[in-house]
C-alpha cells in the first residue's frame, strides 16, 4: 500500500515538472529582427548582451499609459545624467497628459514619429532593425530604447565624453606657433581642423576599421586641391585593412605604406593640427583614427621629415638657417662615428699632423679597436636615451644627463675608450635631437650602425658605398606614388623653393608639382 502511494506521488510530481517545462520555452529568434512584441524583443536583447555585468536594463511605463518601455545602456560608457534628464524624464514625466491626446495613441500604442520628433530631447537618434545593429552601438556608449508596439529600437547618442584637455603637443614643441594638439577623441580632432578657417572644400570621409573591435577612421582632404587619384588610392588602402583591432594610428601607417621593408617612414605622423592643415593645402591627405592624438599625412618625402612648422612662422632667413642646420645634423647623426672609424683605422694620413698626434695620445692605452670603442659608447647612449623615455618625466632628463656624464668619464678613466671618442658620440647624440620628427630620427640611428660596420670593413670606401646604396634606395622608394627623394629626384626647380632653402612667402606662389594638384596656384 505504501509503495503504491509513493508511486502515485512520484507520478504526480513528474507530471507537474513536465507541465512547468512545457510552460517555459526559451525564446528563439533565428532571424534576429525585432518584431514589435516587447517581451520577445527584450528577451532577444537579454539573450545576446545580458552576460555582460556592466550592461544595465531599466523597464518602465511611458507616462500614465500602459505602454511598456525599456532602456539598455552600459554603466560607465553612457552618460547617466543625459539619460535621466533627456530620456527618462521626457518619457515618464514631461508628457504624462499629452500622450492620450495624441491621435496615434490607440489601444496602448504610439507612433515612432511622435516619440522621435516630439518627446525625445536628444540630438542623435537612430533606429535599429536587427540585433546585430544594436549590440555594437550599445557596447560603445549608446542607449537602446525599446517601446512596446514598435518594431524598431531607438539608438540614442549618450556616449560619455571622458577626455583630456587640449594641450600643447609633447613630441613637437615649438617656440613660436599654436599651443594646440590633437586629443584621443576623433570628433574633437576633426573640429580642430574646422577651426583653422571657414573652408567649404575641407572634406572628411568616415570609415570603420577593425574586424572584431571596430573603430572610426576619417580621411581629410581638400576637394578642389587634392589629386582625385591620390584620394582614391588612400581610400582603397584603408578599405583593404584586414585586422582584428587598430589600437593606434601606427598600425594604419604600417598597413598602408608602400614598402614595409624600408627603414624610412613613408607616412608622416603628427600631433599638430596646423601641420595637418598646411599639408592639406599642399594637396596631401590626412588620416585620423579614433583613440589616438597622432594623425597621419600622406604622401611624404624625406625632406618633409626634416622640416618644422616654425620654419614658416619665422622670416625666411632664420627659417632657412634652421632648416640647413637640421640637414647638417642629420648627416652628422648618420656619418660621424663611421668617419671617425675610417680615419682612425685606415686613413690616418688624411688627418692633419697635430690632430693625429693629439688623437694618438688620447688613444694610448685603449685596448679595443675603434669599431668596438664606438659600439660600446653608441650602445650606451642608446640605452640611456631609451631609459630616459621610459622613466617618469621629472627623473628621465636628469638620469640621461647624469648617466651620460658618469659613463663617459668612467669609461675614459678606465681606459676603455678615448676622449675623442666621447666627443664624437656626444656630437652625434646632440645632432640626433635636432631632427624634429622622432620617427625620422629612428632610421638614421639604425643606419648609423650599418655605416660603422661598413667603415670598419672598407674604410672611407665603405662609407661611400654605403652612401651610394642609401641614395639608390631613397630614389627608388615611393610614398603613394610620389618619389621619396622629391624634389631632388626627379629634379623640379620650382619645388626647390621649399626644399633645403625656404624662400620668402612672396615667391612661393605655386603648390608642389609632385602632388599633381587640381589647383596649382597657392596665392590669388
RODO-2510 file (C-alpha; in nm, 4 decimals, decimal comma):
residues 524
     n   res          X          Y          Z
     1     x     0,0000     0,0000     0,0000
     2     x     0,2808     0,2404     0,0945
     3     x     0,4722     0,1513    -0,2233
     4     x     0,1615     0,2198    -0,4300
     5     x     0,1130     0,5676    -0,2681
     6     x     0,4792     0,6590    -0,3219
     7     x     0,4495     0,5626    -0,6894
     8     x     0,1416     0,7876    -0,7254
     9     x     0,3287     1,0783    -0,5619
    10     x     0,6274     1,0339    -0,7953
    11     x     0,3939     1,0194    -1,0954
    12     x     0,2160     1,3443    -0,9918
    13     x     0,5499     1,5174    -0,9227
    14     x     0,6816     1,4121    -1,2638
    15     x     0,3629     1,5377    -1,4333
    16     x     0,3899     1,8809    -1,2576
    17     x     0,7553     1,9181    -1,3605
    18     x     0,6638     1,8241    -1,7180
    19     x     0,3883     2,0880    -1,7214
    20     x     0,6364     2,3523    -1,5947
    21     x     0,8867     2,2595    -1,8602
    22     x     0,6186     2,2843    -2,1274
    23     x     0,5078     2,6255    -1,9958
    24     x     0,8641     2,7765    -2,0095
    25     x     1,0068     2,7755    -2,3565
    26     x     1,3114     2,9983    -2,4127
    27     x     1,2607     3,2489    -2,6917
    28     x     1,4495     3,1726    -3,0056
    29     x     1,4649     3,4179    -3,2937
    30     x     1,6975     3,2855    -3,5636
    31     x     1,6455     3,5911    -3,7853
    32     x     1,7445     3,8446    -3,5184
    33     x     1,4954     4,1041    -3,6459
    34     x     1,2835     4,2967    -3,3958
    35     x     0,9138     4,2117    -3,4080
    36     x     0,7397     4,4844    -3,2045
    37     x     0,6465     4,2411    -2,9272
    38     x     0,8021     4,3999    -2,6168
    39     x     0,8515     4,0764    -2,4233
    40     x     1,0034     3,8820    -2,7111
    41     x     1,2311     4,1655    -2,8263
    42     x     1,3549     4,2339    -2,4733
    43     x     1,4240     3,8632    -2,4262
    44     x     1,6211     3,8613    -2,7512
    45     x     1,8367     4,1542    -2,6319
    46     x     1,8891     3,9947    -2,2895
    47     x     1,9957     3,6707    -2,4507
    48     x     2,2623     3,8453    -2,6595
    49     x     2,4004     4,1006    -2,4144
    50     x     2,2971     4,0329    -2,0535
    51     x     2,6065     3,8187    -1,9841
    52     x     2,7987     4,1473    -1,9572
    53     x     2,7858     4,2613    -1,5957
    54     x     2,8141     4,6328    -1,6846
    55     x     2,5058     4,6321    -1,9118
    56     x     2,2043     4,7841    -1,7330
    57     x     1,8356     4,7175    -1,8107
    58     x     1,5619     4,9565    -1,6916
    59     x     1,1943     4,8789    -1,7591
    60     x     0,9156     5,1366    -1,7105
    61     x     0,5811     5,2599    -1,8406
    62     x     0,5549     5,5699    -2,0600
    63     x     0,3728     5,8421    -1,8654
    64     x     0,0405     5,7224    -1,7262
    65     x    -0,0212     5,4880    -2,0159
    66     x     0,0073     5,1113    -2,0285
    67     x     0,2792     5,1283    -2,2923
    68     x     0,5844     4,9409    -2,1699
    69     x     0,9366     5,0559    -2,2492
    70     x     1,2930     4,9707    -2,1554
    71     x     1,6341     5,1264    -2,1908
    72     x     1,9607     4,9333    -2,2226
    73     x     2,2967     5,1026    -2,1639
    74     x     2,6496     5,0294    -2,0411
    75     x     2,7379     5,1622    -1,6981
    76     x     3,0456     5,3852    -1,7283
    77     x     3,0253     5,4415    -2,1045
    78     x     2,6839     5,6086    -2,1165
    79     x     2,6084     5,9465    -1,9603
    80     x     2,3536     5,8774    -1,6847
    81     x     2,2676     6,2461    -1,6379
    82     x     2,1828     6,2703    -2,0081
    83     x     1,9717     5,9535    -1,9836
    84     x     1,7834     6,0752    -1,6755
    85     x     1,7120     6,4300    -1,7981
    86     x     1,6503     6,3808    -2,1696
    87     x     1,5164     6,0242    -2,1966
    88     x     1,3618     5,9016    -1,8706
    89     x     1,2203     6,2397    -1,7650
    90     x     1,0863     6,3101    -2,1142
    91     x     0,9105     5,9729    -2,1357
    92     x     0,7833     5,9424    -1,7782
    93     x     0,7114     6,2968    -1,6588
    94     x     0,7080     6,5739    -1,9192
    95     x     0,4354     6,4302    -2,1458
    96     x     0,2146     6,2486    -1,8968
    97     x    -0,1135     6,4148    -2,0030
    98     x    -0,0288     6,4680    -2,3681
    99     x     0,0094     6,1026    -2,4628
   100     x    -0,3585     6,0191    -2,4517
   101     x    -0,4448     6,3312    -2,6547
   102     x    -0,2099     6,2218    -2,9322
   103     x    -0,4104     6,0748    -3,2268
   104     x    -0,1572     5,7929    -3,2688
   105     x    -0,2277     5,6706    -2,9142
   106     x    -0,4786     5,3957    -2,9888
   107     x    -0,5243     5,0842    -2,7748
   108     x    -0,1971     5,1273    -2,5909
   109     x     0,0273     5,2025    -2,8883
   110     x     0,2154     5,5100    -3,0023
   111     x     0,3905     5,6056    -3,3255
   112     x     0,7680     5,6232    -3,3507
   113     x     0,7448     5,9611    -3,5287
   114     x     0,5735     6,1099    -3,2233
   115     x     0,8400     5,9645    -2,9909
   116     x     1,1249     6,0817    -3,2100
   117     x     1,0001     6,4255    -3,3099
   118     x     0,8054     6,5461    -3,0057
   119     x     0,9287     6,3653    -2,6966
   120     x     1,2980     6,2749    -2,7111
   121     x     1,5022     6,5893    -2,6478
   122     x     1,8291     6,4421    -2,7666
   123     x     2,0208     6,5244    -3,0850
   124     x     2,1402     6,1830    -3,2054
   125     x     1,8505     5,9415    -3,2674
   126     x     1,8918     5,6395    -3,4932
   127     x     1,6925     5,3213    -3,5484
   128     x     1,7989     4,9588    -3,5350
   129     x     1,6049     4,6833    -3,7113
   130     x     1,8317     4,3906    -3,6233
   131     x     2,0060     4,2727    -3,3104
   132     x     2,3454     4,2945    -3,4864
   133     x     2,2909     4,6677    -3,5416
   134     x     2,2052     4,7247    -3,1759
   135     x     2,4756     4,5350    -2,9838
   136     x     2,7865     4,7204    -3,1148
   137     x     2,6271     5,0617    -3,0559
   138     x     2,5182     4,9814    -2,7002
   139     x     2,8626     4,8448    -2,6139
   140     x     3,0239     5,1700    -2,7291
   141     x     2,8068     5,4020    -2,5177
   142     x     2,4743     5,4477    -2,6988
   143     x     2,1444     5,3825    -2,5204
   144     x     1,8850     5,1493    -2,6729
   145     x     1,5191     5,2467    -2,6224
   146     x     1,2685     4,9632    -2,6700
   147     x     0,8978     5,0535    -2,6824
   148     x     0,6113     4,8061    -2,6951
   149     x     0,4436     4,8002    -3,0346
   150     x     0,7358     4,9462    -3,2275
   151     x     0,9327     4,7073    -3,4457
   152     x     1,2328     4,9425    -3,4491
   153     x     1,4576     5,0073    -3,1492
   154     x     1,5866     5,3617    -3,0978
   155     x     1,9614     5,4117    -3,0572
   156     x     2,0310     5,7333    -2,8684
   157     x     2,3675     5,9087    -2,8613
   158     x     2,4544     5,9175    -2,4916
   159     x     2,8249     5,8344    -2,5003
   160     x     3,0051     5,9879    -2,2049
   161     x     3,2901     6,2175    -2,3118
   162     x     3,5776     6,1207    -2,0820
   163     x     3,8627     6,3166    -2,2381
   164     x     4,1677     6,5191    -2,1529
   165     x     4,2009     6,8880    -2,2216
   166     x     4,3537     7,0183    -2,5435
   167     x     4,7224     7,0724    -2,4685
   168     x     5,0448     7,1553    -2,6476
   169     x     5,1916     6,8530    -2,8313
   170     x     5,4658     6,6866    -2,6287
   171     x     5,6576     6,5415    -2,9234
   172     x     5,6521     6,8585    -3,1405
   173     x     5,7164     7,1575    -2,9176
   174     x     5,7685     7,4960    -3,0842
   175     x     5,8975     7,8332    -2,9675
   176     x     5,6516     8,0172    -3,1924
   177     x     5,3259     7,8667    -3,3068
   178     x     4,9842     7,7427    -3,1863
   179     x     4,9797     7,5685    -2,8475
   180     x     4,7163     7,3223    -2,9641
   181     x     4,7460     6,9493    -3,0207
   182     x     4,5164     6,6643    -3,1145
   183     x     4,3465     6,4540    -2,8455
   184     x     4,2215     6,0947    -2,8374
   185     x     3,8646     6,1966    -2,9339
   186     x     3,8123     6,1843    -3,3122
   187     x     3,5304     6,4407    -3,3176
   188     x     3,7483     6,6898    -3,1291
   189     x     4,0285     6,6390    -3,3809
   190     x     3,8040     6,6994    -3,6807
   191     x     3,6672     7,0088    -3,5063
   192     x     4,0229     7,1386    -3,4592
   193     x     4,0727     7,1175    -3,8354
   194     x     3,7455     7,3021    -3,8986
   195     x     3,8508     7,5817    -3,6614
   196     x     4,1508     7,6684    -3,8786
   197     x     3,9284     7,8733    -4,1031
   198     x     3,5992     7,8786    -4,2864
   199     x     3,6535     7,6371    -4,5735
   200     x     3,3798     7,4539    -4,7612
   201     x     3,6378     7,2460    -4,9517
   202     x     3,7584     7,0528    -4,6458
   203     x     3,6137     6,7056    -4,6959
   204     x     3,6015     6,4456    -4,4173
   205     x     3,5199     6,0864    -4,5163
   206     x     3,4487     5,8359    -4,2407
   207     x     3,5353     5,4632    -4,2399
   208     x     3,5063     5,1793    -3,9919
   209     x     3,8224     4,9746    -3,9433
   210     x     3,8875     4,6609    -3,7400
   211     x     3,7076     4,3308    -3,7832
   212     x     3,6377     4,2413    -3,4196
   213     x     3,6785     4,5761    -3,2408
   214     x     3,5521     4,8412    -3,4812
   215     x     3,6839     5,1972    -3,4733
   216     x     3,6086     5,5107    -3,6685
   217     x     3,8695     5,6487    -3,9064
   218     x     3,8475     5,9756    -4,1001
   219     x     4,0248     6,0741    -4,4219
   220     x     4,0628     6,4520    -4,4650
   221     x     4,1476     6,6332    -4,7894
   222     x     4,0691     6,9489    -4,9855
   223     x     3,8231     6,8700    -5,2653
   224     x     3,9381     7,1452    -5,5029
   225     x     4,3103     7,0856    -5,4408
   226     x     4,3892     6,7163    -5,3816
   227     x     4,4521     6,4821    -5,6724
   228     x     4,1435     6,2528    -5,7032
   229     x     4,3680     5,9550    -5,7851
   230     x     4,5620     6,0087    -5,4619
   231     x     4,2405     6,0279    -5,2585
   232     x     4,1065     5,7093    -5,4175
   233     x     4,4361     5,5290    -5,3554
   234     x     4,4278     5,6223    -4,9860
   235     x     4,0648     5,5078    -4,9560
   236     x     4,1476     5,1834    -5,1348
   237     x     4,4325     5,1019    -4,8967
   238     x     4,2196     5,1865    -4,5927
   239     x     3,9421     4,9563    -4,7126
   240     x     4,1929     4,6729    -4,7598
   241     x     4,2979     4,6779    -4,3934
   242     x     4,2128     4,3352    -4,2537
   243     x     4,2952     4,3145    -3,8833
   244     x     4,1067     4,2467    -3,5607
   245     x     4,1848     4,5749    -3,3845
   246     x     4,3663     4,9038    -3,4520
   247     x     4,4705     5,0475    -3,1143
   248     x     4,6827     5,3284    -3,2613
   249     x     4,7468     5,5041    -3,5912
   250     x     5,0862     5,3317    -3,6091
   251     x     4,9008     5,0158    -3,7161
   252     x     4,7392     5,2077    -4,0026
   253     x     5,0756     5,3553    -4,1020
   254     x     5,2355     5,0106    -4,1279
   255     x     4,9440     4,8545    -4,3158
   256     x     4,9162     5,1191    -4,5893
   257     x     5,2822     5,2063    -4,6602
   258     x     5,4387     5,1180    -4,9948
   259     x     5,7483     4,9276    -4,8770
   260     x     5,7330     4,7714    -4,5308
   261     x     6,0956     4,6519    -4,5617
   262     x     6,2334     5,0060    -4,5796
   263     x     6,3655     5,1623    -4,2565
   264     x     6,2261     5,5026    -4,3591
   265     x     5,8694     5,6076    -4,2671
   266     x     5,6557     5,6585    -4,5770
   267     x     5,3718     5,8228    -4,3849
   268     x     5,4288     6,1198    -4,1559
   269     x     5,2710     6,1259    -3,8098
   270     x     5,1990     6,4457    -3,6197
   271     x     5,0071     6,5804    -3,3207
   272     x     4,9786     6,9317    -3,4616
   273     x     4,6565     7,0463    -3,6374
   274     x     4,8457     7,3366    -3,8018
   275     x     5,0855     7,0921    -3,9677
   276     x     4,7937     6,8823    -4,0927
   277     x     4,6026     7,1777    -4,2391
   278     x     4,9196     7,3032    -4,4111
   279     x     4,9704     6,9595    -4,5664
   280     x     4,6083     6,9549    -4,6869
   281     x     4,6622     7,2929    -4,8523
   282     x     4,9510     7,1369    -5,0467
   283     x     4,7229     6,8622    -5,1800
   284     x     4,8095     6,5873    -4,9329
   285     x     4,5695     6,3603    -4,7445
   286     x     4,5388     6,3245    -4,3670
   287     x     4,4237     6,0130    -4,1799
   288     x     4,2845     6,0368    -3,8255
   289     x     4,1907     5,7389    -3,6072
   290     x     3,9701     5,7478    -3,3012
   291     x     4,1591     5,6836    -2,9776
   292     x     4,4950     5,8400    -3,0700
   293     x     4,6252     6,2005    -3,0916
   294     x     4,8577     6,1157    -3,3815
   295     x     4,7305     6,1969    -3,7300
   296     x     4,8941     6,0630    -4,0467
   297     x     4,9913     6,2643    -4,3549
   298     x     5,0399     6,1042    -4,6970
   299     x     5,2296     6,1168    -4,9220
   300     x     5,5540     6,2205    -4,7545
   301     x     5,9060     6,2986    -4,8749
   302     x     6,2304     6,2720    -4,6809
   303     x     6,2748     6,6494    -4,6781
   304     x     5,9366     6,6896    -4,5034
   305     x     6,0646     6,4897    -4,2074
   306     x     6,3403     6,7479    -4,1524
   307     x     6,1042     7,0450    -4,1723
   308     x     5,9269     7,2140    -3,8831
   309     x     5,6143     7,4353    -3,8844
   310     x     5,8293     7,7007    -3,7198
   311     x     6,0239     7,7379    -4,0457
   312     x     5,7208     7,9198    -4,1872
   313     x     5,6286     8,1174    -3,8754
   314     x     5,9675     8,2911    -3,8697
   315     x     6,1076     8,5050    -4,1505
   316     x     6,2671     8,3206    -4,4396
   317     x     6,6323     8,3890    -4,3423
   318     x     6,6219     8,2292    -3,9942
   319     x     6,3835     7,9625    -4,1267
   320     x     6,6366     7,8691    -4,3956
   321     x     6,9225     7,8677    -4,1439
   322     x     6,7377     7,6347    -3,9060
   323     x     6,6482     7,4011    -4,1903
   324     x     7,0092     7,3832    -4,3135
   325     x     7,1210     7,3107    -3,9581
   326     x     6,8799     7,0162    -3,9444
   327     x     7,0082     6,8735    -4,2732
   328     x     7,3625     6,9064    -4,1396
   329     x     7,2626     6,7460    -3,8087
   330     x     7,1088     6,4520    -3,9990
   331     x     7,4379     6,3960    -4,1831
   332     x     7,6361     6,4157    -3,8581
   333     x     7,3975     6,1689    -3,6913
   334     x     7,4413     5,9229    -3,9756
   335     x     7,8103     5,9504    -4,0628
   336     x     8,0137     6,0960    -3,7713
   337     x     8,1058     5,7642    -3,5961
   338     x     8,1727     5,5872    -3,9280
   339     x     8,4051     5,8660    -4,0462
   340     x     8,5913     5,8504    -3,7151
   341     x     8,6378     5,4741    -3,7551
   342     x     8,7519     5,5005    -4,1173
   343     x     9,0073     5,7775    -4,0475
   344     x     9,1480     5,6133    -3,7339
   345     x     9,1701     5,2612    -3,8786
   346     x     9,2525     5,3154    -4,2480
   347     x     9,3247     5,6746    -4,3471
   348     x     9,5448     5,8263    -4,0774
   349     x     9,7316     6,0184    -4,3482
   350     x     9,4232     6,2308    -4,4190
   351     x     9,4232     6,3659    -4,0626
   352     x     9,6302     6,6835    -4,0010
   353     x     9,9548     6,6003    -3,8210
   354     x     9,8868     6,7940    -3,5000
   355     x     9,5366     6,6498    -3,4714
   356     x     9,6687     6,2983    -3,5438
   357     x     9,9255     6,3335    -3,2650
   358     x     9,6553     6,4550    -3,0258
   359     x     9,4240     6,1656    -3,1138
   360     x     9,7070     5,9139    -3,0791
   361     x     9,7804     6,0490    -2,7320
   362     x     9,4188     6,0108    -2,6194
   363     x     9,4030     5,6553    -2,7551
   364     x     9,7150     5,5449    -2,5739
   365     x     9,6279     5,2505    -2,3520
   366     x     9,2879     5,1818    -2,5119
   367     x     9,2763     4,8014    -2,5610
   368     x     8,9972     4,7912    -2,8226
   369     x     8,9927     4,8781    -3,1926
   370     x     8,7988     5,1858    -3,2975
   371     x     8,4883     4,9844    -3,4003
   372     x     8,4479     4,8207    -3,0591
   373     x     8,5182     5,1541    -2,8915
   374     x     8,2465     5,3247    -3,0965
   375     x     7,9968     5,0398    -3,0474
   376     x     8,0370     5,0462    -2,6692
   377     x     7,9672     5,4192    -2,6485
   378     x     7,6887     5,4259    -2,9077
   379     x     7,5026     5,1368    -2,7459
   380     x     7,5422     5,3005    -2,4037
   381     x     7,3962     5,6256    -2,5390
   382     x     7,1011     5,4432    -2,6990
   383     x     7,0270     5,2600    -2,3732
   384     x     7,0381     5,5885    -2,1802
   385     x     6,8060     5,7504    -2,4353
   386     x     6,5554     5,4651    -2,4113
   387     x     6,5723     5,4580    -2,0320
   388     x     6,5160     5,8348    -2,0188
   389     x     6,1993     5,7975    -2,2273
   390     x     6,0514     5,5229    -2,0077
   391     x     6,1253     5,6822    -1,6703
   392     x     5,8871     5,9361    -1,5111
   393     x     5,9211     6,2849    -1,6590
   394     x     6,0885     6,4502    -1,3561
   395     x     6,3556     6,1767    -1,3445
   396     x     6,4170     6,0969    -1,7131
   397     x     6,6123     6,4071    -1,8283
   398     x     6,8239     6,4179    -1,5116
   399     x     6,9067     6,0495    -1,5390
   400     x     7,0091     6,0903    -1,9044
   401     x     7,2440     6,3801    -1,8347
   402     x     7,3984     6,2348    -1,5174
   403     x     7,4219     5,8862    -1,6675
   404     x     7,5966     6,0143    -1,9810
   405     x     7,8483     6,2167    -1,7795
   406     x     7,9229     5,9366    -1,5363
   407     x     7,9548     5,6642    -1,8002
   408     x     8,1691     5,8812    -2,0291
   409     x     8,4023     5,9935    -1,7509
   410     x     8,4274     5,6443    -1,6033
   411     x     8,4970     5,4877    -1,9442
   412     x     8,7791     5,7363    -2,0120
   413     x     8,9306     5,6933    -1,6667
   414     x     8,9211     5,3141    -1,7041
   415     x     9,0966     5,3362    -2,0405
   416     x     8,8139     5,1624    -2,2268
   417     x     8,7503     5,4495    -2,4698
   418     x     8,9390     5,7632    -2,5696
   419     x     8,8456     6,1250    -2,5056
   420     x     8,7960     6,1931    -2,8759
   421     x     8,5507     5,9028    -2,8983
   422     x     8,3399     6,0530    -2,6190
   423     x     8,3345     6,3850    -2,8080
   424     x     8,2264     6,2157    -3,1338
   425     x     7,9476     6,0224    -2,9621
   426     x     7,8260     6,3331    -2,7783
   427     x     7,8122     6,5364    -3,1006
   428     x     7,6277     6,2500    -3,2723
   429     x     7,3688     6,2258    -2,9925
   430     x     7,3115     6,6022    -2,9802
   431     x     7,2697     6,6147    -3,3588
   432     x     7,0041     6,3425    -3,3473
   433     x     6,7977     6,5568    -3,1079
   434     x     6,7874     6,8359    -3,3689
   435     x     6,5676     6,6255    -3,6004
   436     x     6,2086     6,7498    -3,5426
   437     x     6,0400     6,4155    -3,6102
   438     x     6,1118     6,1282    -3,3710
   439     x     6,0102     5,8703    -3,6327
   440     x     6,2542     6,0277    -3,8835
   441     x     6,5392     6,0088    -3,6338
   442     x     6,4991     5,6356    -3,5712
   443     x     6,6068     5,5120    -3,9195
   444     x     6,9130     5,7384    -3,9058
   445     x     7,0082     5,5933    -3,5670
   446     x     6,9696     5,2391    -3,7022
   447     x     7,1588     5,3038    -4,0258
   448     x     7,4395     5,4658    -3,8270
   449     x     7,5445     5,1199    -3,7073
   450     x     7,5411     4,9884    -4,0656
   451     x     7,7678     5,2760    -4,1687
   452     x     8,0030     5,1965    -3,8785
   453     x     8,0433     4,8333    -3,9875
   454     x     8,0978     4,9438    -4,3492
   455     x     8,3723     5,1803    -4,2334
   456     x     8,5338     4,9078    -4,0217
   457     x     8,5474     4,6719    -4,3221
   458     x     8,6473     4,9025    -4,6087
   459     x     8,7314     5,2354    -4,4526
   460     x     8,6268     5,5515    -4,6334
   461     x     8,5391     5,3461    -4,9421
   462     x     8,2883     5,1515    -4,7309
   463     x     8,1273     5,4764    -4,6135
   464     x     8,0992     5,5978    -4,9733
   465     x     7,9499     5,2645    -5,0880
   466     x     7,7002     5,2785    -4,8030
   467     x     7,6054     5,6337    -4,9035
   468     x     7,5523     5,5270    -5,2660
   469     x     7,3340     5,2293    -5,1642
   470     x     7,1346     5,4593    -4,9365
   471     x     7,0817     5,7138    -5,2153
   472     x     6,9714     5,4429    -5,4603
   473     x     6,7191     5,3136    -5,2057
   474     x     6,5786     5,6630    -5,1422
   475     x     6,5487     5,7282    -5,5160
   476     x     6,3518     5,4067    -5,5737
   477     x     6,1330     5,4483    -5,2651
   478     x     5,7869     5,5989    -5,3124
   479     x     5,5076     5,7166    -5,0880
   480     x     5,1666     5,6729    -5,2518
   481     x     5,3271     5,7137    -5,5936
   482     x     5,5295     6,0242    -5,5022
   483     x     5,9110     5,9804    -5,5160
   484     x     6,0529     5,9827    -5,1634
   485     x     6,3558     6,1896    -5,2697
   486     x     6,1469     6,4657    -5,4294
   487     x     6,2127     6,7391    -5,5230
   488     x     6,5794     6,6395    -5,5624
   489     x     6,4945     6,3334    -5,7739
   490     x     6,3171     6,3837    -6,0074
   491     x     6,4564     6,7348    -6,0344
   492     x     6,1962     7,0120    -6,0179
   493     x     6,3448     7,3580    -5,9794
   494     x     6,0161     7,5214    -5,8769
   495     x     5,9807     7,2835    -5,5786
   496     x     6,3288     7,3760    -5,4540
   497     x     6,1813     7,6974    -5,3153
   498     x     6,0663     7,4893    -5,0190
   499     x     6,3379     7,2246    -5,0002
   500     x     6,6641     7,2818    -4,8117
   501     x     6,6169     7,6572    -4,8512
   502     x     6,2885     7,8181    -4,7531
   503     x     6,2293     8,1083    -4,9897
   504     x     6,0176     8,4151    -4,8983
   505     x     5,6435     8,3552    -4,8963
   506     x     5,6017     8,6106    -5,1741
   507     x     5,7942     8,3773    -5,4084
   508     x     5,6079     8,0581    -5,3124
   509     x     5,3060     8,1153    -5,5371
   510     x     5,2524     7,7568    -5,6514
   511     x     5,1892     7,4263    -5,4805
   512     x     5,4410     7,1402    -5,5196
   513     x     5,4269     6,9997    -5,8719
   514     x     5,4941     6,6479    -5,7454
   515     x     5,1456     6,6455    -5,5848
   516     x     4,9644     6,6908    -5,9224
   517     x     4,7014     6,9077    -5,7562
   518     x     4,3902     7,0258    -5,9364
   519     x     4,4675     7,3875    -5,8455
   520     x     4,8376     7,4727    -5,8733
   521     x     4,8068     7,8344    -5,7609
   522     x     4,8715     7,8814    -5,3887
   523     x     4,8019     8,2564    -5,3849
   524     x     4,5338     8,4623    -5,5546
***
